């Protein structure tokens, strides 16, 4: 379980653009960062603290994070519901 958490954390951490710019990530795995919620979160935080673009510039990134969260929530809810019905 720790290996899965560590792998998931490192994936989000390395592909979010926090340490390395996404343009410096090899092109073969750069496309994967489009599906990582951390990338959009880092952009929102940077804009809020540094650039000051505000809500009109960042609303679509919040929608992407909410959509990603709802997809994972739905997947886990269906899986847990199926497990509860078997018992």
PDB file with SEQRES, HELIX, SHEET and CRYST1 records, atoms N, CA, C and O in Angstrom:
SEQRES   1 A   87  UNK UNK UNK UNK UNK UNK UNK UNK UNK UNK UNK UNK UNK          
SEQRES   2 A   87  UNK UNK UNK UNK UNK UNK UNK UNK UNK UNK UNK UNK UNK          
SEQRES   3 A   87  UNK UNK UNK UNK UNK UNK UNK UNK UNK UNK UNK UNK UNK          
SEQRES   4 A   87  UNK UNK UNK UNK UNK UNK UNK UNK UNK UNK UNK UNK UNK          
SEQRES   5 A   87  UNK UNK UNK UNK UNK UNK UNK UNK UNK UNK UNK UNK UNK          
SEQRES   6 A   87  UNK UNK UNK UNK UNK UNK UNK UNK UNK UNK UNK UNK UNK          
SEQRES   7 A   87  UNK UNK UNK UNK UNK UNK UNK UNK UNK                          
HELIX    1 AA1 UNK A    2  UNK A   15  1                                  14    
HELIX    2 AA2 UNK A   22  UNK A   24  5                                   3    
HELIX    3 AA3 UNK A   27  UNK A   30  1                                   4    
HELIX    4 AA4 UNK A   31  UNK A   35  5                                   5    
HELIX    5 AA5 UNK A   37  UNK A   46  1                                  10    
HELIX    6 AA6 UNK A   47  UNK A   51  3                                   5    
HELIX    7 AA7 UNK A   55  UNK A   86  1                                  32    
CRYST1    1.000    1.000    1.000  90.00  90.00  90.00 P 1           1          
ATOM      1  N   UNK A   1       0.825  -1.180   0.000  1.00  0.00           N  
ATOM      2  CA  UNK A   1       0.000   0.000   0.000  1.00  0.00           C  
ATOM      3  C   UNK A   1       0.880   1.258   0.000  1.00  0.00           C  
ATOM      4  O   UNK A   1       0.560   2.251  -0.654  1.00  0.00           O  
ATOM      5  N   UNK A   2       1.982   1.200   0.738  1.00  0.00           N  
ATOM      6  CA  UNK A   2       2.882   2.348   0.749  1.00  0.00           C  
ATOM      7  C   UNK A   2       3.514   2.569  -0.616  1.00  0.00           C  
ATOM      8  O   UNK A   2       3.737   3.712  -1.015  1.00  0.00           O  
ATOM      9  N   UNK A   3       3.802   1.510  -1.324  1.00  0.00           N  
ATOM     10  CA  UNK A   3       4.406   1.655  -2.644  1.00  0.00           C  
ATOM     11  C   UNK A   3       3.423   2.316  -3.618  1.00  0.00           C  
ATOM     12  O   UNK A   3       3.826   3.125  -4.454  1.00  0.00           O  
ATOM     13  N   UNK A   4       2.161   1.979  -3.511  1.00  0.00           N  
ATOM     14  CA  UNK A   4       1.158   2.600  -4.371  1.00  0.00           C  
ATOM     15  C   UNK A   4       1.018   4.083  -4.029  1.00  0.00           C  
ATOM     16  O   UNK A   4       0.945   4.924  -4.924  1.00  0.00           O  
ATOM     17  N   UNK A   5       0.981   4.399  -2.746  1.00  0.00           N  
ATOM     18  CA  UNK A   5       0.881   5.801  -2.340  1.00  0.00           C  
ATOM     19  C   UNK A   5       2.122   6.581  -2.759  1.00  0.00           C  
ATOM     20  O   UNK A   5       2.015   7.708  -3.244  1.00  0.00           O  
ATOM     21  N   UNK A   6       3.277   5.995  -2.576  1.00  0.00           N  
ATOM     22  CA  UNK A   6       4.517   6.655  -2.956  1.00  0.00           C  
ATOM     23  C   UNK A   6       4.581   6.851  -4.465  1.00  0.00           C  
ATOM     24  O   UNK A   6       4.985   7.913  -4.938  1.00  0.00           O  
ATOM     25  N   UNK A   7       4.186   5.834  -5.218  1.00  0.00           N  
ATOM     26  CA  UNK A   7       4.163   5.961  -6.673  1.00  0.00           C  
ATOM     27  C   UNK A   7       3.183   7.014  -7.142  1.00  0.00           C  
ATOM     28  O   UNK A   7       3.490   7.787  -8.050  1.00  0.00           O  
ATOM     29  N   UNK A   8       2.014   7.054  -6.541  1.00  0.00           N  
ATOM     30  CA  UNK A   8       1.019   8.068  -6.905  1.00  0.00           C  
ATOM     31  C   UNK A   8       1.474   9.466  -6.528  1.00  0.00           C  
ATOM     32  O   UNK A   8       1.284  10.414  -7.289  1.00  0.00           O  
ATOM     33  N   UNK A   9       2.074   9.592  -5.356  1.00  0.00           N  
ATOM     34  CA  UNK A   9       2.563  10.895  -4.920  1.00  0.00           C  
ATOM     35  C   UNK A   9       3.689  11.374  -5.825  1.00  0.00           C  
ATOM     36  O   UNK A   9       3.700  12.533  -6.239  1.00  0.00           O  
ATOM     37  N   UNK A  10       4.626  10.501  -6.134  1.00  0.00           N  
ATOM     38  CA  UNK A  10       5.740  10.898  -6.993  1.00  0.00           C  
ATOM     39  C   UNK A  10       5.271  11.245  -8.395  1.00  0.00           C  
ATOM     40  O   UNK A  10       5.806  12.161  -9.019  1.00  0.00           O  
ATOM     41  N   UNK A  11       4.287  10.530  -8.892  1.00  0.00           N  
ATOM     42  CA  UNK A  11       3.753  10.832 -10.216  1.00  0.00           C  
ATOM     43  C   UNK A  11       3.160  12.235 -10.249  1.00  0.00           C  
ATOM     44  O   UNK A  11       3.442  13.008 -11.165  1.00  0.00           O  
ATOM     45  N   UNK A  12       2.348  12.565  -9.263  1.00  0.00           N  
ATOM     46  CA  UNK A  12       1.748  13.897  -9.203  1.00  0.00           C  
ATOM     47  C   UNK A  12       2.822  14.946  -8.955  1.00  0.00           C  
ATOM     48  O   UNK A  12       2.800  16.014  -9.567  1.00  0.00           O  
ATOM     49  N   UNK A  13       3.753  14.654  -8.070  1.00  0.00           N  
ATOM     50  CA  UNK A  13       4.792  15.610  -7.705  1.00  0.00           C  
ATOM     51  C   UNK A  13       5.705  15.929  -8.881  1.00  0.00           C  
ATOM     52  O   UNK A  13       6.037  17.093  -9.099  1.00  0.00           O  
ATOM     53  N   UNK A  14       6.113  14.929  -9.636  1.00  0.00           N  
ATOM     54  CA  UNK A  14       7.063  15.137 -10.724  1.00  0.00           C  
ATOM     55  C   UNK A  14       6.403  15.691 -11.984  1.00  0.00           C  
ATOM     56  O   UNK A  14       7.045  16.425 -12.735  1.00  0.00           O  
ATOM     57  N   UNK A  15       5.146  15.361 -12.232  1.00  0.00           N  
ATOM     58  CA  UNK A  15       4.481  15.804 -13.458  1.00  0.00           C  
ATOM     59  C   UNK A  15       3.574  17.020 -13.266  1.00  0.00           C  
ATOM     60  O   UNK A  15       2.861  17.415 -14.188  1.00  0.00           O  
ATOM     61  N   UNK A  16       3.600  17.609 -12.080  1.00  0.00           N  
ATOM     62  CA  UNK A  16       2.736  18.762 -11.850  1.00  0.00           C  
ATOM     63  C   UNK A  16       3.372  20.072 -12.281  1.00  0.00           C  
ATOM     64  O   UNK A  16       2.666  21.061 -12.476  1.00  0.00           O  
ATOM     65  N   UNK A  17       4.680  20.100 -12.434  1.00  0.00           N  
ATOM     66  CA  UNK A  17       5.362  21.335 -12.791  1.00  0.00           C  
ATOM     67  C   UNK A  17       5.838  22.110 -11.590  1.00  0.00           C  
ATOM     68  O   UNK A  17       6.256  23.259 -11.733  1.00  0.00           O  
ATOM     69  N   UNK A  18       5.790  21.522 -10.408  1.00  0.00           N  
ATOM     70  CA  UNK A  18       6.238  22.205  -9.200  1.00  0.00           C  
ATOM     71  C   UNK A  18       7.749  22.335  -9.171  1.00  0.00           C  
ATOM     72  O   UNK A  18       8.271  23.419  -8.907  1.00  0.00           O  
ATOM     73  N   UNK A  19       8.451  21.263  -9.433  1.00  0.00           N  
ATOM     74  CA  UNK A  19       9.918  21.289  -9.386  1.00  0.00           C  
ATOM     75  C   UNK A  19      10.503  21.575 -10.756  1.00  0.00           C  
ATOM     76  O   UNK A  19      11.333  22.470 -10.918  1.00  0.00           O  
ATOM     77  N   UNK A  20      10.062  20.810 -11.735  1.00  0.00           N  
ATOM     78  CA  UNK A  20      10.557  20.971 -13.098  1.00  0.00           C  
ATOM     79  C   UNK A  20       9.430  21.517 -13.979  1.00  0.00           C  
ATOM     80  O   UNK A  20       8.288  21.070 -13.873  1.00  0.00           O  
ATOM     81  N   UNK A  21       9.745  22.478 -14.843  1.00  0.00           N  
ATOM     82  CA  UNK A  21       8.708  22.936 -15.787  1.00  0.00           C  
ATOM     83  C   UNK A  21       8.249  21.778 -16.674  1.00  0.00           C  
ATOM     84  O   UNK A  21       9.045  20.910 -17.035  1.00  0.00           O  
ATOM     85  N   UNK A  22       6.986  21.773 -17.015  1.00  0.00           N  
ATOM     86  CA  UNK A  22       6.426  20.680 -17.808  1.00  0.00           C  
ATOM     87  C   UNK A  22       7.096  20.611 -19.178  1.00  0.00           C  
ATOM     88  O   UNK A  22       7.171  19.535 -19.772  1.00  0.00           O  
ATOM     89  N   UNK A  23       7.581  21.731 -19.683  1.00  0.00           N  
ATOM     90  CA  UNK A  23       8.272  21.738 -20.972  1.00  0.00           C  
ATOM     91  C   UNK A  23       9.581  20.971 -20.912  1.00  0.00           C  
ATOM     92  O   UNK A  23      10.085  20.549 -21.953  1.00  0.00           O  
ATOM     93  N   UNK A  24      10.154  20.775 -19.719  1.00  0.00           N  
ATOM     94  CA  UNK A  24      11.409  20.039 -19.575  1.00  0.00           C  
ATOM     95  C   UNK A  24      11.195  18.539 -19.395  1.00  0.00           C  
ATOM     96  O   UNK A  24      12.156  17.771 -19.428  1.00  0.00           O  
ATOM     97  N   UNK A  25       9.967  18.123 -19.209  1.00  0.00           N  
ATOM     98  CA  UNK A  25       9.659  16.702 -19.085  1.00  0.00           C  
ATOM     99  C   UNK A  25       9.756  16.076 -20.477  1.00  0.00           C  
ATOM    100  O   UNK A  25       9.319  16.685 -21.453  1.00  0.00           O  
ATOM    101  N   UNK A  26      10.322  14.869 -20.585  1.00  0.00           N  
ATOM    102  CA  UNK A  26      10.413  14.233 -21.906  1.00  0.00           C  
ATOM    103  C   UNK A  26       9.052  14.144 -22.587  1.00  0.00           C  
ATOM    104  O   UNK A  26       8.030  13.878 -21.953  1.00  0.00           O  
ATOM    105  N   UNK A  27       9.072  14.372 -23.872  1.00  0.00           N  
ATOM    106  CA  UNK A  27       7.818  14.471 -24.640  1.00  0.00           C  
ATOM    107  C   UNK A  27       7.010  13.177 -24.614  1.00  0.00           C  
ATOM    108  O   UNK A  27       5.792  13.209 -24.794  1.00  0.00           O  
ATOM    109  N   UNK A  28       7.665  12.047 -24.394  1.00  0.00           N  
ATOM    110  CA  UNK A  28       6.956  10.766 -24.373  1.00  0.00           C  
ATOM    111  C   UNK A  28       5.996  10.670 -23.190  1.00  0.00           C  
ATOM    112  O   UNK A  28       4.981   9.980 -23.280  1.00  0.00           O  
ATOM    113  N   UNK A  29       6.299  11.349 -22.085  1.00  0.00           N  
ATOM    114  CA  UNK A  29       5.408  11.280 -20.915  1.00  0.00           C  
ATOM    115  C   UNK A  29       4.777  12.629 -20.580  1.00  0.00           C  
ATOM    116  O   UNK A  29       4.017  12.724 -19.616  1.00  0.00           O  
ATOM    117  N   UNK A  30       5.072  13.664 -21.346  1.00  0.00           N  
ATOM    118  CA  UNK A  30       4.512  14.998 -21.084  1.00  0.00           C  
ATOM    119  C   UNK A  30       2.991  14.995 -21.207  1.00  0.00           C  
ATOM    120  O   UNK A  30       2.314  15.707 -20.465  1.00  0.00           O  
ATOM    121  N   UNK A  31       2.445  14.209 -22.130  1.00  0.00           N  
ATOM    122  CA  UNK A  31       0.996  14.166 -22.335  1.00  0.00           C  
ATOM    123  C   UNK A  31       0.273  13.684 -21.086  1.00  0.00           C  
ATOM    124  O   UNK A  31      -0.885  14.031 -20.853  1.00  0.00           O  
ATOM    125  N   UNK A  32       0.973  12.871 -20.278  1.00  0.00           N  
ATOM    126  CA  UNK A  32       0.374  12.329 -19.066  1.00  0.00           C  
ATOM    127  C   UNK A  32       0.063  13.422 -18.047  1.00  0.00           C  
ATOM    128  O   UNK A  32      -0.853  13.278 -17.238  1.00  0.00           O  
ATOM    129  N   UNK A  33       0.826  14.514 -18.086  1.00  0.00           N  
ATOM    130  CA  UNK A  33       0.599  15.593 -17.117  1.00  0.00           C  
ATOM    131  C   UNK A  33      -0.742  16.296 -17.344  1.00  0.00           C  
ATOM    132  O   UNK A  33      -1.221  16.993 -16.449  1.00  0.00           O  
ATOM    133  N   UNK A  34      -1.350  16.134 -18.502  1.00  0.00           N  
ATOM    134  CA  UNK A  34      -2.670  16.737 -18.731  1.00  0.00           C  
ATOM    135  C   UNK A  34      -3.751  16.081 -17.882  1.00  0.00           C  
ATOM    136  O   UNK A  34      -4.799  16.683 -17.648  1.00  0.00           O  
ATOM    137  N   UNK A  35      -3.516  14.861 -17.419  1.00  0.00           N  
ATOM    138  CA  UNK A  35      -4.502  14.131 -16.625  1.00  0.00           C  
ATOM    139  C   UNK A  35      -4.209  14.198 -15.131  1.00  0.00           C  
ATOM    140  O   UNK A  35      -4.922  13.585 -14.337  1.00  0.00           O  
ATOM    141  N   UNK A  36      -3.179  14.928 -14.739  1.00  0.00           N  
ATOM    142  CA  UNK A  36      -2.768  15.008 -13.335  1.00  0.00           C  
ATOM    143  C   UNK A  36      -3.352  16.282 -12.732  1.00  0.00           C  
ATOM    144  O   UNK A  36      -3.090  17.378 -13.227  1.00  0.00           O  
ATOM    145  N   UNK A  37      -4.138  16.145 -11.670  1.00  0.00           N  
ATOM    146  CA  UNK A  37      -4.793  17.294 -11.072  1.00  0.00           C  
ATOM    147  C   UNK A  37      -3.795  18.260 -10.459  1.00  0.00           C  
ATOM    148  O   UNK A  37      -4.077  19.454 -10.364  1.00  0.00           O  
ATOM    149  N   UNK A  38      -2.635  17.771 -10.042  1.00  0.00           N  
ATOM    150  CA  UNK A  38      -1.631  18.617  -9.408  1.00  0.00           C  
ATOM    151  C   UNK A  38      -1.117  19.712 -10.322  1.00  0.00           C  
ATOM    152  O   UNK A  38      -0.751  20.792  -9.857  1.00  0.00           O  
ATOM    153  N   UNK A  39      -1.086  19.443 -11.609  1.00  0.00           N  
ATOM    154  CA  UNK A  39      -0.631  20.454 -12.570  1.00  0.00           C  
ATOM    155  C   UNK A  39      -1.525  21.689 -12.519  1.00  0.00           C  
ATOM    156  O   UNK A  39      -1.034  22.818 -12.511  1.00  0.00           O  
ATOM    157  N   UNK A  40      -2.808  21.475 -12.487  1.00  0.00           N  
ATOM    158  CA  UNK A  40      -3.750  22.582 -12.478  1.00  0.00           C  
ATOM    159  C   UNK A  40      -3.774  23.284 -11.123  1.00  0.00           C  
ATOM    160  O   UNK A  40      -3.955  24.499 -11.050  1.00  0.00           O  
ATOM    161  N   UNK A  41      -3.590  22.518 -10.060  1.00  0.00           N  
ATOM    162  CA  UNK A  41      -3.535  23.107  -8.727  1.00  0.00           C  
ATOM    163  C   UNK A  41      -2.323  24.031  -8.592  1.00  0.00           C  
ATOM    164  O   UNK A  41      -2.436  25.129  -8.047  1.00  0.00           O  
ATOM    165  N   UNK A  42      -1.178  23.594  -9.081  1.00  0.00           N  
ATOM    166  CA  UNK A  42       0.027  24.420  -9.023  1.00  0.00           C  
ATOM    167  C   UNK A  42      -0.176  25.698  -9.822  1.00  0.00           C  
ATOM    168  O   UNK A  42       0.241  26.771  -9.385  1.00  0.00           O  
ATOM    169  N   UNK A  43      -0.804  25.604 -10.974  1.00  0.00           N  
ATOM    170  CA  UNK A  43      -1.079  26.803 -11.777  1.00  0.00           C  
ATOM    171  C   UNK A  43      -1.997  27.777 -11.041  1.00  0.00           C  
ATOM    172  O   UNK A  43      -1.783  28.988 -11.088  1.00  0.00           O  
ATOM    173  N   UNK A  44      -3.015  27.254 -10.364  1.00  0.00           N  
ATOM    174  CA  UNK A  44      -3.939  28.111  -9.625  1.00  0.00           C  
ATOM    175  C   UNK A  44      -3.216  28.813  -8.481  1.00  0.00           C  
ATOM    176  O   UNK A  44      -3.393  30.014  -8.277  1.00  0.00           O  
ATOM    177  N   UNK A  45      -2.411  28.076  -7.742  1.00  0.00           N  
ATOM    178  CA  UNK A  45      -1.704  28.657  -6.613  1.00  0.00           C  
ATOM    179  C   UNK A  45      -0.691  29.696  -7.084  1.00  0.00           C  
ATOM    180  O   UNK A  45      -0.581  30.768  -6.490  1.00  0.00           O  
ATOM    181  N   UNK A  46       0.045  29.388  -8.139  1.00  0.00           N  
ATOM    182  CA  UNK A  46       1.010  30.361  -8.666  1.00  0.00           C  
ATOM    183  C   UNK A  46       0.313  31.629  -9.132  1.00  0.00           C  
ATOM    184  O   UNK A  46       0.811  32.731  -8.902  1.00  0.00           O  
ATOM    185  N   UNK A  47      -0.820  31.488  -9.776  1.00  0.00           N  
ATOM    186  CA  UNK A  47      -1.534  32.661 -10.251  1.00  0.00           C  
ATOM    187  C   UNK A  47      -2.084  33.484  -9.092  1.00  0.00           C  
ATOM    188  O   UNK A  47      -2.052  34.714  -9.124  1.00  0.00           O  
ATOM    189  N   UNK A  48      -2.580  32.808  -8.081  1.00  0.00           N  
ATOM    190  CA  UNK A  48      -3.150  33.525  -6.945  1.00  0.00           C  
ATOM    191  C   UNK A  48      -2.085  34.283  -6.168  1.00  0.00           C  
ATOM    192  O   UNK A  48      -2.334  35.394  -5.699  1.00  0.00           O  
ATOM    193  N   UNK A  49      -0.905  33.696  -6.026  1.00  0.00           N  
ATOM    194  CA  UNK A  49       0.131  34.324  -5.218  1.00  0.00           C  
ATOM    195  C   UNK A  49       1.046  35.257  -6.008  1.00  0.00           C  
ATOM    196  O   UNK A  49       1.520  36.254  -5.464  1.00  0.00           O  
ATOM    197  N   UNK A  50       1.297  34.957  -7.259  1.00  0.00           N  
ATOM    198  CA  UNK A  50       2.303  35.718  -7.999  1.00  0.00           C  
ATOM    199  C   UNK A  50       1.717  36.662  -9.037  1.00  0.00           C  
ATOM    200  O   UNK A  50       2.076  37.839  -9.080  1.00  0.00           O  
ATOM    201  N   UNK A  51       0.831  36.162  -9.864  1.00  0.00           N  
ATOM    202  CA  UNK A  51       0.367  36.945 -10.999  1.00  0.00           C  
ATOM    203  C   UNK A  51      -0.874  37.771 -10.695  1.00  0.00           C  
ATOM    204  O   UNK A  51      -1.018  38.885 -11.198  1.00  0.00           O  
ATOM    205  N   UNK A  52      -1.762  37.235  -9.882  1.00  0.00           N  
ATOM    206  CA  UNK A  52      -2.968  37.972  -9.518  1.00  0.00           C  
ATOM    207  C   UNK A  52      -4.012  38.051 -10.612  1.00  0.00           C  
ATOM    208  O   UNK A  52      -4.749  39.034 -10.688  1.00  0.00           O  
ATOM    209  N   UNK A  53      -4.092  37.033 -11.466  1.00  0.00           N  
ATOM    210  CA  UNK A  53      -5.085  37.035 -12.536  1.00  0.00           C  
ATOM    211  C   UNK A  53      -6.497  36.862 -12.030  1.00  0.00           C  
ATOM    212  O   UNK A  53      -7.451  37.338 -12.646  1.00  0.00           O  
ATOM    213  N   UNK A  54      -6.630  36.179 -10.909  1.00  0.00           N  
ATOM    214  CA  UNK A  54      -7.933  36.024 -10.287  1.00  0.00           C  
ATOM    215  C   UNK A  54      -8.800  34.950 -10.918  1.00  0.00           C  
ATOM    216  O   UNK A  54      -8.348  34.138 -11.724  1.00  0.00           O  
ATOM    217  N   UNK A  55     -10.050  34.978 -10.524  1.00  0.00           N  
ATOM    218  CA  UNK A  55     -11.014  33.961 -10.933  1.00  0.00           C  
ATOM    219  C   UNK A  55     -11.242  33.906 -12.438  1.00  0.00           C  
ATOM    220  O   UNK A  55     -11.308  32.803 -12.980  1.00  0.00           O  
ATOM    221  N   UNK A  56     -11.365  35.015 -13.141  1.00  0.00           N  
ATOM    222  CA  UNK A  56     -11.628  34.926 -14.585  1.00  0.00           C  
ATOM    223  C   UNK A  56     -10.529  34.202 -15.362  1.00  0.00           C  
ATOM    224  O   UNK A  56     -10.803  33.611 -16.407  1.00  0.00           O  
ATOM    225  N   UNK A  57      -9.312  34.241 -14.876  1.00  0.00           N  
ATOM    226  CA  UNK A  57      -8.206  33.590 -15.587  1.00  0.00           C  
ATOM    227  C   UNK A  57      -8.057  32.118 -15.211  1.00  0.00           C  
ATOM    228  O   UNK A  57      -7.421  31.360 -15.944  1.00  0.00           O  
ATOM    229  N   UNK A  58      -8.630  31.700 -14.083  1.00  0.00           N  
ATOM    230  CA  UNK A  58      -8.341  30.361 -13.569  1.00  0.00           C  
ATOM    231  C   UNK A  58      -9.570  29.484 -13.372  1.00  0.00           C  
ATOM    232  O   UNK A  58      -9.424  28.366 -12.878  1.00  0.00           O  
ATOM    233  N   UNK A  59     -10.751  29.919 -13.722  1.00  0.00           N  
ATOM    234  CA  UNK A  59     -11.955  29.149 -13.401  1.00  0.00           C  
ATOM    235  C   UNK A  59     -11.969  27.794 -14.074  1.00  0.00           C  
ATOM    236  O   UNK A  59     -12.473  26.835 -13.490  1.00  0.00           O  
ATOM    237  N   UNK A  60     -11.437  27.676 -15.282  1.00  0.00           N  
ATOM    238  CA  UNK A  60     -11.494  26.395 -16.000  1.00  0.00           C  
ATOM    239  C   UNK A  60     -10.581  25.360 -15.360  1.00  0.00           C  
ATOM    240  O   UNK A  60     -10.845  24.163 -15.473  1.00  0.00           O  
ATOM    241  N   UNK A  61      -9.515  25.787 -14.691  1.00  0.00           N  
ATOM    242  CA  UNK A  61      -8.642  24.833 -13.999  1.00  0.00           C  
ATOM    243  C   UNK A  61      -9.334  24.261 -12.765  1.00  0.00           C  
ATOM    244  O   UNK A  61      -9.134  23.097 -12.421  1.00  0.00           O  
ATOM    245  N   UNK A  62     -10.139  25.070 -12.108  1.00  0.00           N  
ATOM    246  CA  UNK A  62     -10.920  24.579 -10.976  1.00  0.00           C  
ATOM    247  C   UNK A  62     -11.948  23.561 -11.454  1.00  0.00           C  
ATOM    248  O   UNK A  62     -12.201  22.567 -10.773  1.00  0.00           O  
ATOM    249  N   UNK A  63     -12.535  23.801 -12.607  1.00  0.00           N  
ATOM    250  CA  UNK A  63     -13.509  22.860 -13.181  1.00  0.00           C  
ATOM    251  C   UNK A  63     -12.823  21.538 -13.518  1.00  0.00           C  
ATOM    252  O   UNK A  63     -13.401  20.474 -13.297  1.00  0.00           O  
ATOM    253  N   UNK A  64     -11.603  21.584 -14.049  1.00  0.00           N  
ATOM    254  CA  UNK A  64     -10.865  20.357 -14.366  1.00  0.00           C  
ATOM    255  C   UNK A  64     -10.581  19.558 -13.106  1.00  0.00           C  
ATOM    256  O   UNK A  64     -10.737  18.337 -13.096  1.00  0.00           O  
ATOM    257  N   UNK A  65     -10.161  20.242 -12.033  1.00  0.00           N  
ATOM    258  CA  UNK A  65      -9.898  19.549 -10.770  1.00  0.00           C  
ATOM    259  C   UNK A  65     -11.185  18.936 -10.222  1.00  0.00           C  
ATOM    260  O   UNK A  65     -11.171  17.800  -9.749  1.00  0.00           O  
ATOM    261  N   UNK A  66     -12.291  19.669 -10.280  1.00  0.00           N  
ATOM    262  CA  UNK A  66     -13.570  19.142  -9.796  1.00  0.00           C  
ATOM    263  C   UNK A  66     -14.023  17.948 -10.629  1.00  0.00           C  
ATOM    264  O   UNK A  66     -14.542  16.974 -10.085  1.00  0.00           O  
ATOM    265  N   UNK A  67     -13.831  18.016 -11.930  1.00  0.00           N  
ATOM    266  CA  UNK A  67     -14.207  16.898 -12.790  1.00  0.00           C  
ATOM    267  C   UNK A  67     -13.371  15.657 -12.479  1.00  0.00           C  
ATOM    268  O   UNK A  67     -13.906  14.552 -12.381  1.00  0.00           O  
ATOM    269  N   UNK A  68     -12.062  15.840 -12.323  1.00  0.00           N  
ATOM    270  CA  UNK A  68     -11.188  14.720 -11.991  1.00  0.00           C  
ATOM    271  C   UNK A  68     -11.586  14.099 -10.659  1.00  0.00           C  
ATOM    272  O   UNK A  68     -11.641  12.876 -10.535  1.00  0.00           O  
ATOM    273  N   UNK A  69     -11.862  14.933  -9.669  1.00  0.00           N  
ATOM    274  CA  UNK A  69     -12.293  14.431  -8.369  1.00  0.00           C  
ATOM    275  C   UNK A  69     -13.607  13.684  -8.441  1.00  0.00           C  
ATOM    276  O   UNK A  69     -13.775  12.653  -7.790  1.00  0.00           O  
ATOM    277  N   UNK A  70     -14.539  14.196  -9.229  1.00  0.00           N  
ATOM    278  CA  UNK A  70     -15.833  13.512  -9.337  1.00  0.00           C  
ATOM    279  C   UNK A  70     -15.715  12.184 -10.072  1.00  0.00           C  
ATOM    280  O   UNK A  70     -16.434  11.237  -9.755  1.00  0.00           O  
ATOM    281  N   UNK A  71     -14.822  12.103 -11.045  1.00  0.00           N  
ATOM    282  CA  UNK A  71     -14.603  10.833 -11.742  1.00  0.00           C  
ATOM    283  C   UNK A  71     -14.055   9.791 -10.781  1.00  0.00           C  
ATOM    284  O   UNK A  71     -14.550   8.665 -10.737  1.00  0.00           O  
ATOM    285  N   UNK A  72     -13.032  10.157 -10.008  1.00  0.00           N  
ATOM    286  CA  UNK A  72     -12.463   9.200  -9.056  1.00  0.00           C  
ATOM    287  C   UNK A  72     -13.439   8.857  -7.943  1.00  0.00           C  
ATOM    288  O   UNK A  72     -13.475   7.716  -7.482  1.00  0.00           O  
ATOM    289  N   UNK A  73     -14.235   9.834  -7.504  1.00  0.00           N  
ATOM    290  CA  UNK A  73     -15.242   9.556  -6.481  1.00  0.00           C  
ATOM    291  C   UNK A  73     -16.280   8.569  -7.007  1.00  0.00           C  
ATOM    292  O   UNK A  73     -16.655   7.630  -6.304  1.00  0.00           O  
ATOM    293  N   UNK A  74     -16.742   8.774  -8.228  1.00  0.00           N  
ATOM    294  CA  UNK A  74     -17.735   7.877  -8.821  1.00  0.00           C  
ATOM    295  C   UNK A  74     -17.180   6.475  -8.982  1.00  0.00           C  
ATOM    296  O   UNK A  74     -17.874   5.496  -8.706  1.00  0.00           O  
ATOM    297  N   UNK A  75     -15.944   6.371  -9.423  1.00  0.00           N  
ATOM    298  CA  UNK A  75     -15.331   5.050  -9.578  1.00  0.00           C  
ATOM    299  C   UNK A  75     -15.231   4.325  -8.236  1.00  0.00           C  
ATOM    300  O   UNK A  75     -15.543   3.137  -8.146  1.00  0.00           O  
ATOM    301  N   UNK A  76     -14.802   5.028  -7.206  1.00  0.00           N  
ATOM    302  CA  UNK A  76     -14.674   4.381  -5.903  1.00  0.00           C  
ATOM    303  C   UNK A  76     -16.039   4.077  -5.292  1.00  0.00           C  
ATOM    304  O   UNK A  76     -16.207   3.055  -4.627  1.00  0.00           O  
ATOM    305  N   UNK A  77     -17.012   4.957  -5.513  1.00  0.00           N  
ATOM    306  CA  UNK A  77     -18.360   4.709  -4.978  1.00  0.00           C  
ATOM    307  C   UNK A  77     -18.967   3.458  -5.603  1.00  0.00           C  
ATOM    308  O   UNK A  77     -19.568   2.635  -4.911  1.00  0.00           O  
ATOM    309  N   UNK A  78     -18.803   3.323  -6.928  1.00  0.00           N  
ATOM    310  CA  UNK A  78     -19.337   2.127  -7.590  1.00  0.00           C  
ATOM    311  C   UNK A  78     -18.651   0.864  -7.098  1.00  0.00           C  
ATOM    312  O   UNK A  78     -19.299  -0.162  -6.890  1.00  0.00           O  
ATOM    313  N   UNK A  79     -17.351   0.939  -6.913  1.00  0.00           N  
ATOM    314  CA  UNK A  79     -16.608  -0.220  -6.450  1.00  0.00           C  
ATOM    315  C   UNK A  79     -17.020  -0.594  -5.024  1.00  0.00           C  
ATOM    316  O   UNK A  79     -17.208  -1.774  -4.729  1.00  0.00           O  
ATOM    317  N   UNK A  80     -17.161   0.383  -4.149  1.00  0.00           N  
ATOM    318  CA  UNK A  80     -17.556   0.097  -2.777  1.00  0.00           C  
ATOM    319  C   UNK A  80     -19.010  -0.377  -2.711  1.00  0.00           C  
ATOM    320  O   UNK A  80     -19.338  -1.247  -1.903  1.00  0.00           O  
ATOM    321  N   UNK A  81     -19.876   0.179  -3.542  1.00  0.00           N  
ATOM    322  CA  UNK A  81     -21.272  -0.254  -3.554  1.00  0.00           C  
ATOM    323  C   UNK A  81     -21.379  -1.714  -3.971  1.00  0.00           C  
ATOM    324  O   UNK A  81     -22.164  -2.478  -3.409  1.00  0.00           O  
ATOM    325  N   UNK A  82     -20.583  -2.088  -4.957  1.00  0.00           N  
ATOM    326  CA  UNK A  82     -20.580  -3.471  -5.414  1.00  0.00           C  
ATOM    327  C   UNK A  82     -20.084  -4.403  -4.319  1.00  0.00           C  
ATOM    328  O   UNK A  82     -20.589  -5.517  -4.176  1.00  0.00           O  
ATOM    329  N   UNK A  83     -19.101  -3.957  -3.545  1.00  0.00           N  
ATOM    330  CA  UNK A  83     -18.587  -4.782  -2.460  1.00  0.00           C  
ATOM    331  C   UNK A  83     -19.610  -4.916  -1.343  1.00  0.00           C  
ATOM    332  O   UNK A  83     -19.704  -5.977  -0.726  1.00  0.00           O  
ATOM    333  N   UNK A  84     -20.374  -3.873  -1.069  1.00  0.00           N  
ATOM    334  CA  UNK A  84     -21.356  -3.936   0.008  1.00  0.00           C  
ATOM    335  C   UNK A  84     -22.534  -4.824  -0.372  1.00  0.00           C  
ATOM    336  O   UNK A  84     -23.102  -5.484   0.498  1.00  0.00           O  
ATOM    337  N   UNK A  85     -22.913  -4.857  -1.628  1.00  0.00           N  
ATOM    338  CA  UNK A  85     -24.032  -5.678  -2.043  1.00  0.00           C  
ATOM    339  C   UNK A  85     -23.694  -7.170  -2.007  1.00  0.00           C  
ATOM    340  O   UNK A  85     -24.593  -7.999  -1.867  1.00  0.00           O  
ATOM    341  N   UNK A  86     -22.415  -7.519  -2.130  1.00  0.00           N  
ATOM    342  CA  UNK A  86     -22.025  -8.921  -2.095  1.00  0.00           C  
ATOM    343  C   UNK A  86     -22.066  -9.488  -0.696  1.00  0.00           C  
ATOM    344  O   UNK A  86     -22.210 -10.699  -0.530  1.00  0.00           O  
ATOM    345  N   UNK A  87     -21.944  -8.655   0.308  1.00  0.00           N  
ATOM    346  CA  UNK A  87     -21.880  -9.155   1.675  1.00  0.00           C  
ATOM    347  C   UNK A  87     -23.187  -9.566   2.186  1.00  0.00           C  
ATOM    348  O   UNK A  87     -23.291 -10.010   3.329  1.00  0.00           O  
TER     349      UNK A  87                                                      
END                                                                             
